[in-house]
């Protein structure tokens, strides 16, 4: 399974990355085993510090364009390829006034792609 840190790197949602025109302040990714060595879910929340005047609707539009159902191949530390989909994006406002981008991604082991390393 791709570790949550590789998932963050693959989808560019690490602290300091640009998401929907804002900078990632916090990124939390969990993993849930659906079928060991085959399929996993990644409940994800990303806190984005956005420029003043950014509206929820404009951030939602940009986040959906950048991330929603985005597909990536992410390799495990052992070189096994997983085809990943970021999932459906939702956007909410935090109490601090930042935006929270949430999704549940999914990764499936690919036996059609070559193993690395």
C-alpha positions in Angstrom: 0.0 0.0 0.0 1.2 3.5 -0.6 2.0 5.2 2.7 0.0 8.3 3.5 3.3 10.4 3.0 3.6 9.0 -0.6 -0.1 9.7 -1.2 0.4 13.4 -0.1 3.5 13.7 -2.3 1.8 12.1 -5.3 -1.2 14.5 -5.1 0.9 17.5 -4.1 -1.0 18.1 -0.8 2.0 18.5 1.6 2.5 21.5 3.8 3.7 24.4 1.7 2.2 23.0 -1.6 -0.3 25.1 -3.6 -3.9 24.0 -3.6 -6.5 26.0 -5.3 -4.4 29.2 -5.2 -3.7 28.8 -1.4 -0.9 27.3 0.6 -1.4 24.0 2.5 -1.1 24.7 6.2 -2.0 21.2 7.4 -2.6 17.9 5.6 -4.0 14.8 7.2 -4.3 11.5 5.3 -5.4 8.2 6.9 -5.5 4.8 5.2 -8.2 2.2 5.4 -7.6 -1.4 4.2 -10.3 -2.5 1.8 -8.4 -5.6 0.6 -4.9 -6.1 1.9 -2.2 -5.7 -0.8 -4.9 -4.8 -3.3 -7.1 -1.8 -2.4 -7.1 1.1 0.1 -9.1 4.2 0.9 -7.5 7.5 1.9 -9.7 9.8 4.0 -8.1 13.2 3.4 -8.4 16.7 4.8 -6.2 19.6 3.8 -6.3 23.0 5.5 -5.5 25.8 3.0 -4.5 29.3 3.9 -5.9 31.4 1.1 -5.4 35.0 0.0 -7.8 37.5 1.5 -11.0 37.9 -0.4 -11.1 34.3 -1.6 -14.7 33.0 -1.6 -15.8 29.5 -0.8 -17.3 29.1 -4.2 -14.1 30.1 -6.0 -12.0 27.9 -3.9 -14.4 25.0 -4.4 -14.2 25.5 -8.1 -10.4 25.6 -8.2 -10.0 22.7 -5.8 -12.4 20.5 -7.9 -10.5 21.4 -11.0 -7.1 20.7 -9.4 -8.0 17.5 -7.4 -11.4 16.0 -7.9 -11.1 12.5 -9.3 -7.5 13.3 -10.3 -5.7 10.1 -11.2 -2.1 9.3 -10.3 0.1 6.2 -10.2 1.8 6.1 -6.8 4.5 3.5 -6.0 5.0 1.9 -2.7 8.4 1.9 -1.0 8.8 -1.7 -2.5 8.1 -0.4 -6.0 4.6 -1.7 -6.4 2.4 0.5 -8.6 -1.1 1.6 -7.4 -3.6 3.5 -9.5 -5.0 6.2 -7.3 -8.1 8.5 -7.6 -8.3 11.5 -5.3 -12.1 11.2 -5.0 -14.9 13.7 -4.7 -13.9 17.0 -3.2 -15.9 19.0 -0.6 -14.9 22.4 0.8 -15.8 23.9 4.1 -14.7 26.8 6.3 -12.8 26.3 9.5 -13.4 28.3 12.7 -10.1 30.1 12.1 -11.3 31.3 8.6 -9.2 28.9 6.6 -10.6 26.5 4.0 -10.8 22.7 4.5 -10.7 20.5 1.4 -11.9 17.0 2.1 -12.0 13.9 0.0 -11.8 10.1 0.3 -9.4 8.8 -2.3 -8.8 5.2 -3.4 -5.8 3.3 -4.6 -5.8 -0.1 -6.3 -2.8 -2.2 -7.0 -2.0 -2.3 -10.7 -0.7 -5.5 -12.2 -0.5 -4.0 -15.7 2.2 -1.5 -14.8 5.8 -2.4 -14.3 7.2 -2.6 -10.8 10.0 -0.1 -9.9 13.4 -0.8 -8.5 
